[in-house]
Amino acid sequence: MTGIDALIEQILRTNDTITVVGASASPGKAAHDVPAAMARHGWRIVPVNPRGGEILGEQAYRALAEAPRPVGLVDVFRPADEAPDIARAAVAAGATALWLQLGIVSRQARAIAERAGLAYVEDRCVFVERQRLGITGAHA
């Protein structure tokens, strides 16, 4: 197992809540389908979307600062240029980990997260990694 694999496994096994920044109410979009799949495998999903409303049967919060505590793992489905601000909000909210989804990379967000002691993953999909590592659920 590589160092990144061990980190990913630790994040997914110790966080039963995933706060999804950029969660979408639209089936077919990764920001909807990935959190839905994680929910089916036992993770509690807390959607964050500026429109609010309801996503995946859960109240959607307009900002990370409004999400209930503990926020646990903050999973990001927003453009890389927004990642540093999201990283700062994750630190302020007491997150344990910051995960930038597949295709999202931010040197500045990494520095913010690591300086604050958050576990950090970028450019990977939580669902793909869950499958690849054989993690069957939030409490597996």
C-alpha positions in Angstrom: 0.0 0.0 0.0 1.4 3.4 -0.9 1.4 6.4 1.4 -1.5 8.0 -0.5 -3.4 4.8 -0.3 -2.9 4.7 3.5 -4.0 8.3 3.8 -7.1 7.7 1.7 -8.0 4.6 3.7 -7.5 6.5 6.9 -9.7 9.4 5.7 -12.6 7.2 4.5 -12.5 4.8 7.6 -12.4 7.6 10.2 -15.0 10.0 8.7 -18.6 8.9 8.6 -19.8 12.3 7.5 -18.9 13.9 4.1 -19.7 17.6 3.8 -20.0 18.1 0.0 -19.2 21.6 -1.2 -20.7 22.1 -4.6 -23.2 19.3 -4.2 -25.7 19.2 -7.0 -29.4 18.3 -7.1 -29.1 17.2 -10.7 -28.8 13.4 -11.3 -26.1 12.7 -13.9 -23.7 15.3 -12.6 -20.7 13.9 -10.6 -21.5 16.4 -7.8 -24.8 14.5 -7.3 -24.0 10.9 -8.3 -20.8 10.6 -6.3 -22.3 11.8 -3.0 -25.4 9.6 -3.7 -23.2 6.5 -4.1 -21.3 7.3 -0.9 -24.6 7.7 1.0 -25.6 4.3 -0.3 -22.5 2.9 1.3 -23.2 4.4 4.7 -21.7 7.9 4.7 -23.8 10.7 6.0 -23.8 13.4 3.3 -24.2 17.1 4.2 -24.7 19.0 1.0 -23.4 22.6 0.6 -24.8 24.6 -2.3 -25.5 28.3 -2.5 -29.1 27.6 -3.7 -29.9 25.8 -0.4 -33.0 23.6 -0.6 -32.7 19.9 -0.5 -30.2 17.6 -2.1 -30.2 13.8 -1.7 -33.0 14.1 0.8 -30.9 16.3 3.1 -31.0 20.0 3.8 -28.5 21.8 1.7 -26.6 24.6 3.5 -25.7 27.7 1.5 -22.2 27.9 2.9 -19.8 25.6 4.7 -19.9 27.9 7.7 -23.6 27.1 8.1 -23.2 23.3 7.9 -23.7 21.3 11.2 -20.7 20.3 13.2 -18.7 18.1 13.0 -18.1 18.7 9.3 -15.7 15.7 9.1 -14.4 15.2 5.6 -15.0 18.2 3.2 -15.3 17.0 -0.3 -15.0 19.7 -3.0 -16.8 19.8 -6.3 -15.9 23.4 -7.2 -13.3 24.9 -9.6 -9.7 24.9 -8.4 -9.6 28.7 -8.1 -12.3 28.5 -5.3 -10.3 25.8 -3.4 -8.2 28.1 -1.3 -11.3 29.9 0.1 -13.0 26.5 0.7 -9.8 25.3 2.5 -9.9 28.3 4.8 -13.6 27.7 5.5 -12.9 24.0 6.1 -10.2 24.9 8.7 -12.6 27.4 10.3 -15.3 24.8 10.5 -13.1 22.2 12.2 -12.8 19.8 9.3 -10.6 16.7 9.7 -9.8 16.4 6.0 -10.1 18.3 2.7 -10.6 16.3 -0.5 -10.6 17.9 -3.9 -12.4 15.8 -6.5 -11.0 14.4 -9.7 -9.6 17.1 -11.9 -9.2 19.7 -9.1 -5.7 20.6 -8.0 -4.7 23.6 -5.8 -1.2 24.2 -4.4 -2.6 27.0 -2.2 -5.5 24.9 -0.8 -3.0 22.1 0.0 -0.8 24.6 1.9 -3.7 25.9 3.9 -5.0 22.5 4.8 -1.6 21.0 5.7 -0.6 24.1 7.7 -3.8 23.5 9.8 -3.2 19.8 10.1 -6.0 18.6 7.8 -5.5 15.4 5.9 -5.5 16.4 2.2 -6.2 14.6 -1.1 -6.6 16.2 -4.5 -7.4 15.1 -8.0 -9.1 11.9 -6.9 -12.7 10.7 -6.7 -13.9 9.5 -3.2 -16.1 6.8 -4.8 -13.5 5.5 -7.1 -11.0 5.4 -4.3 -13.5 3.6 -2.0 -14.0 1.0 -4.6 -10.3 0.6 -5.5 -9.3 0.1 -1.9 -12.2 -2.2 -1.1 -13.7 -0.1 1.6 -17.3 -1.4 1.9 -18.8 1.4 4.0 -18.4 4.3 6.4 -17.8 1.9 9.4 -16.0 -0.9 7.6 
